[in-house]
Amino acid sequence: MARIRVGCLAVALLWVAAACSDNPIDIVEGDPLTEAEVDALAEVVAGTLFATWEQSSGPASGPARATGTFQMNDELPCEYGGSVAVSGSLAFDVDDETGDGTLNFNVTQEHADCVVESEEDIRFTLNGAPNITSSFTVVTEGSAISFAGAFDGAADWATGDKSGTCGLDVDFSLTGDLAAETGSASLTGRVCGVTFSHTLQLT
């Protein structure tokens, strides 16, 4: 089983224009985070969500279209230690021959000393407080991929000599081309009581 990683193109592509949810969760305890650290915390949580999609089991292979739903209950190792428990459901409609299709996820993640690192090399240790819940859709067609969804909840975090508990309430979407490793992305939401927005172009 591959480890959860944050530094790949598809994780960065979780960042395409999105709007805050109507009811942000403002849990802020412990040390304050800088703007860069707020961005990084949202990024690493998004990275563990991407790993849920990457590690999910698909329908049996074969030259046919497969549609169905199955329950997810797994524990994924994090890149630098610890794990994240994932439970929920995946509904799929996939052409097994081409790989094109749509996946709809509803998942709950509980981090357990999960150590992950952002693109800017900011490392966090995450624990559930109590968890992160997410609903998102993945659409693939050839090398084109798109995400749309949201996550919210709370996590205990530690980075460097700082630690605390934060609420997260983030909507996201994406467009990209995995073969060409290009795309555009942004992430907008509320983390640790701070409303933020980040956009980028990937080539």
N, C-alpha and C positions, 0 to 999 in steps of 0.2 A: 504494500500500500504506500503510495506516495505521501510525502509529508506536506502539510499546509505551507504554502509559500505565498508571500505578498508581492514579490518583485517582478512578476511576469506581466506581459502586455494585457492579457485579458482581465487581470485584477485592476490595473490602471484604467481599463475601459469601463469599469463600473462607474466612472465619473462622467456622466453626461447630463445636461440640464435637468434640474428637478426642483420641486417646490417643497417647502416645509409642510408637515402635517398640521392639521388644525389644533391639535392638542399635544404640544411638546411636553416631554417629561423633564422637569427641572430638578434633578437630584445632583447636588453639588456638595461634596464633602472632601476635606483634605486640602492638599496643596493646589494653588492655582496653576493652570497650564498656559503656556504661551500660545499665540496664534498658530505657530508651526506645530506645536504638540497637539492642539485640538484637531488640526487637519490630519495629523498622523494617526491619532486615535481612531477617527472615523475610517481612515484608510485600512488599518489593520483589521478592524471588525469586518469591513467589506471584504477583505482578503479571505477571512475564514468563511464567509458566505460563498465566495467564489469556489472555495475548495469543496463545499458541500455539493455544488453542481458538478465539479470536476470528478469527484469520487463517487457520485451516485451510480447505481447499477441501472443499466438500460434494459429494454426488452431483448428477447433472444434474437440473434442475428438471422438473416435470411432475406430473400428477395420478396418482401411483402411489407405492407404497411401495418404497423402495430399500434394499438391504442389501448390504454388501460391506466390503472392506478395501483400503486403499491405503497406500503408503509415503510418509512425509514426509521431505523433505530441503530445508530452506529457511534463509534468513538474514533475520532481522527487524531493522529499525532500532530503536534505543532512543530514548526521547523526547528526551533531552538529549545524544545522541551515542553512537557506538559501535554494537554490534550483538550479537545472540545467534544462534548457529547451532543449528538444531533438526533432529534426525533421529529417526526412529522410525516407528511405525505408528498408524493410526486405523481402528478397526472401527466401522461405522455401521449403524444400522437406523432409518430416518427416513421419515416420511410427507411427501413433497415438497409435497403440497397444503396441509397444515396446519403443517408445520414441527416437529411433535411427533416425539420420538424419543430414541434413546440413542446416545451416542458414547463409545467406550472408547479412551483414549489410552495409549500406552507410548512415552515420549519421553526423549531425552537432550539437554540444553542445555549449550552451551559459550559463556559470555559473553566478549566481546572488547571491553574498554574500554566496557562498557555502562553508561551513566549514567542512573539512575532516581531518583525522589524519592518518599518516603513521604507518607501523608496528613498527617503532622506536619511536612512540609517538611524532612525529613532526607534529604540527597542522598548516594547511594553510587555509586562506580565499581566495577563488578564484572568479574572475569576468572575463567576456569575454572581450577580447581585440583584435579582437571582438569575436572570438570563436575558438573552436577546431573541426576539421573535421576528420573523420575516415572511413576507409573501412576495414572490417575484416570478417573472416569466422569462424564459430563455427561448429565443427563436433562432434557428440556424438554417442557412440556405447556402450550400457550397461552403466557401470560406467566410462568408458574411455571418456575423453574429450580432444579436442585440439583446439587451437586458432591460427590464422595466420592473420596478418594485419599490419596496420600502423596508426598513428595519427600525425597531424601537426596543426599548427596555433599559437595562442598567448593567454596568459592569464595574467591579473593583479593578483598579489599575495601579501599576507601579512602573515608573521609568526613572532611571538614575537614582537620585536621592529623594524623589517625589513619590507620593502615593495618594490615593483618594478613591472616591466612588462618584460616578457620573451617570446621568441619564443621557440617552441617545435617541434621537427621533429624526430619521433621515429618509428622504425619498431619492431614488436614483433611476437613471436610464442610461443607455449606451448605444453607440453604433460603432462597428469596427470590422476589420478584415484580418483574420488570424493568419492567413497565408502571407499576406503582404506586411503584416505587423504594423498596420496603420490604423488610425481612428481619431476621434475627437471625444472628449469626455469632460464631465464636471460632476461635482457632488455638492448638494446644498442641503442644509438642515440645521439642527440645533444639537450641540454637544456640550455637556458641562455648563449649561445655561447660556452658552454663547451661540448666536446665530452666525453662520459662516457660509461662504460660497467659494468654490474653487473650480477653475476650468483649465483645460490644457489640450494641446494638439500633439498627437503621437505620430512619429514617422519612423 
